[in-house]
Amino acid sequence: MRKHRASNTAKMVAYQRALGNLIPAVPGYSDPVAEQMLPKKWKKKVEKVKERLPASPFPFWFRGMGIFNQFRTVVLDNAITSGLPFEQLVILGAGFDGRAWRLPGLGNTSVFELDHPATQAIKRQRTQQRKPIAKEIHFVGIDFTSDDLSSKLDETGFGRNGKTFWLWEGVTMYLKPKEVSATLSSIAELSGRGSKLAFTYMGKKDGKVPASIFLRLIGEPIRSGYSNKEITEVAYESEWRLAENTGIEDWIRDLSPGLDLTERKVGMQWHERIAVAVKG
Ligand SMILES: C[S@@+](CC[C@H](N)C(=O)[O-])C[C@H]1O[C@@H](n2cnc3c(N)ncnc32)[C@H](O)[C@@H]1O
């Protein structure tokens, strides 16, 4: 992360979501808010695609990644809505996540969005005209590598021990293992009965964490990855019990059987997985 600049990966994934919303490839996918969050230059690109809608809204080189991220969105949306009702939804490393403005059922839920202040500043400005679905939104500026999550949340009216859903999408892989573990422990301590957590993490390929030269070049290298056994243990040590642990092959089978998506088309992100955990 370059601390004084908005996250590039947050912009990229929102750009993919905005393009994907033009012609969704995954049943249940919809993100009409993403386009509004984009920098002007990227928004213009989406508008251009809209004018002459091709068969696929994605340039060929990231079509696979774009579709992968639609699955990621749908699986996490389902995890959240099936966990309702809860008092608080905390989105760790929220980037340009639009759920507080688009996800049905959040009318009685307070949303806390945590991210680097640089990314958050842009988001606040781009969403100020849009009424959220959520009961209220609190923006909490944080650096997971150096700030104390509990005190940051305490400052904003977060209710310790409330029933909370924690969402951590597309972030753990940019943190070192000890930072991932520390965050898992902090949020477990802040969680009341019935709280849940959904997060994505980088799996391993042939026993190794996949690397990406591109991500390194844009200043957001991959720093952690886990096998299924390792993530189960790491979560358990922090008082989280994994209830689900799924990957792209499961999502294709369950949501869009027969879809022609391969590791070659998606790239390294093919190994990103989603874990859903309950406290205790
Ligand atoms: C790939 S983006 C994902 C954003 C969002 N969750 C989504 O899926 O659209 C990664 C996010 O993690 C945030 N992030 C990465 N490292 C962080 C850190 N050390 N402290 C706070 N936020 C961090 C970035 O600012 C960025 O918004």
The ligand as an SDF file (V2000), in Angstrom:
LIG
                    3D

 27 29  0  0  0  0  0  0  0  0999 V2000
   -8.2410   -5.0990   -3.3410 C   0  0  0  0  0  0  0  0  0  0  0  0
   -8.7920   -3.7800   -2.3790 S   0  0  0  0  0  0  0  0  0  0  0  0
  -10.3320   -4.4910   -1.8720 C   0  0  0  0  0  0  0  0  0  0  0  0
  -11.3390   -3.4580   -1.5580 C   0  0  0  0  0  0  0  0  0  0  0  0
  -12.7250   -3.9800   -1.2490 C   0  0  0  0  0  0  0  0  0  0  0  0
  -12.7470   -4.8370   -0.1030 N   0  0  0  0  0  0  0  0  0  0  0  0
  -13.2850   -4.6930   -2.4630 C   0  0  0  0  0  0  0  0  0  0  0  0
  -13.2870   -5.9200   -2.4850 O   0  0  0  0  0  0  0  0  0  0  0  0
  -13.6960   -4.0000   -3.3850 O   0  0  0  0  0  0  0  0  0  0  0  0
   -7.8110   -3.8490   -0.9100 C   0  0  0  0  0  0  0  0  0  0  0  0
   -8.2290   -2.8040    0.1290 C   0  0  0  0  0  0  0  0  0  0  0  0
   -7.4810   -3.0260    1.3190 O   0  0  0  0  0  0  0  0  0  0  0  0
   -7.0560   -1.7920    1.8300 C   0  0  0  0  0  0  0  0  0  0  0  0
   -5.8230   -2.0310    2.5800 N   0  0  0  0  0  0  0  0  0  0  0  0
   -4.7410   -2.7590    2.2020 C   0  0  0  0  0  0  0  0  0  0  0  0
   -3.7930   -2.7230    3.1550 N   0  0  0  0  0  0  0  0  0  0  0  0
   -4.3070   -1.9560    4.1560 C   0  0  0  0  0  0  0  0  0  0  0  0
   -3.8130   -1.5340    5.4110 C   0  0  0  0  0  0  0  0  0  0  0  0
   -2.6100   -1.8920    5.8280 N   0  0  0  0  0  0  0  0  0  0  0  0
   -4.6090   -0.7550    6.1780 N   0  0  0  0  0  0  0  0  0  0  0  0
   -5.8320   -0.3710    5.7620 C   0  0  0  0  0  0  0  0  0  0  0  0
   -6.3640   -0.7360    4.5760 N   0  0  0  0  0  0  0  0  0  0  0  0
   -5.6040   -1.5160    3.7920 C   0  0  0  0  0  0  0  0  0  0  0  0
   -6.8200   -0.9250    0.6030 C   0  0  0  0  0  0  0  0  0  0  0  0
   -6.8720    0.4640    0.9040 O   0  0  0  0  0  0  0  0  0  0  0  0
   -7.9510   -1.3790   -0.3190 C   0  0  0  0  0  0  0  0  0  0  0  0
   -9.0990   -0.5860   -0.1830 O   0  0  0  0  0  0  0  0  0  0  0  0
  1  2  1  0
  2  3  1  0
  2 10  1  0
  3  4  1  0
  4  5  1  0
  5  6  1  0
  5  7  1  0
  7  8  2  0
  7  9  1  0
 10 11  1  0
 11 12  1  0
 11 26  1  0
 12 13  1  0
 13 14  1  0
 13 24  1  0
 14 15  1  0
 14 23  1  0
 15 16  2  0
 16 17  1  0
 17 18  1  0
 17 23  2  0
 18 19  1  0
 18 20  2  0
 20 21  1  0
 21 22  2  0
 22 23  1  0
 24 25  1  0
 24 26  1  0
 26 27  1  0
M  CHG  2   2   1   9  -1
M  END
$$$$
